[in-house]
Amino acid sequence: MTLFESRSEAAQKLVAAMPTQQMKKEKWEVLAMSEQGAQIAYDVAKAIGGTLDFIFTEPICSPINKDCWISVVSETEEIVINHFLASAFGVSDDYIYGEAKRKRDEKILSYLYKYRKGAALKNMAGKNVLLVDEGADTGLTLMVSLKTIFAMNPAKVAVAMPVIPENLAVELYSLIDDAYLPYRLPHYVEAKSYYQTQEPANIAAVIAAIGQGKIDTKTEKPKGDL
């Protein structure tokens, strides 16, 4: 089932569901949770006059099924584990924590240099933080991102996603201050199946926007897809 022609259209529908005028007054930090969600995060940040950055994470997969995510580690070394799957595959905590360290050292650190010139995620203490992505397949990336931000003691935390599983949406409302979720699906499949086209990320535009202060709501969107 296709819900959106593109991520740009998804962003438009998402922004339409948000109190943009109020959020412009509140100074939000907008964090993309994936490269696939970067264009959506850019458009949202532009609509609310927020700053843009990434929160970097990496999945840890079952050693016998590389397509099965059993855990995710964030750039601050926070970890979320699907204990049911870890037990089903006989994966120990030692394996997960060892892989988490390796993924951070080999993958996440490269993202820090690629996008932030090696800088760590800014301290979100006392700030309003909006986490954005194109969807949530396992929920692990979302949960480890929330865990990472909660550890910084922010003022408010919200999540914006064009499409999300209904059960995850229900869980979210008990954890955060606000959620903007236009499509809550009881029979969710995977995020990419809801987009007709898969635009390539314009990495240069993302890098240019990160660390440049708030995105002016009157500026033109960078040419090319984020």
Secondary structure, DSSP 8 states (H G I E B T S, - for coil): ---BSSHHHHHHHHHHTS-HHHHHHH-EEEEESSSTTHHHHHHHHHHHT-EEEE--EEEEEETTEEEEEEEEEETT--EEE-HHHHHHTT--HHHHHHHHHHHIIIIIHHHHHHHHTT------TT-EEEEE-S--SSSHHHHHHHHHHHTT--SEEEEE-SEEEHHHHHHHHTTSSEEE-SEEETT---GGGGBS------HHHHHHHTTS-S--TTS---SS--
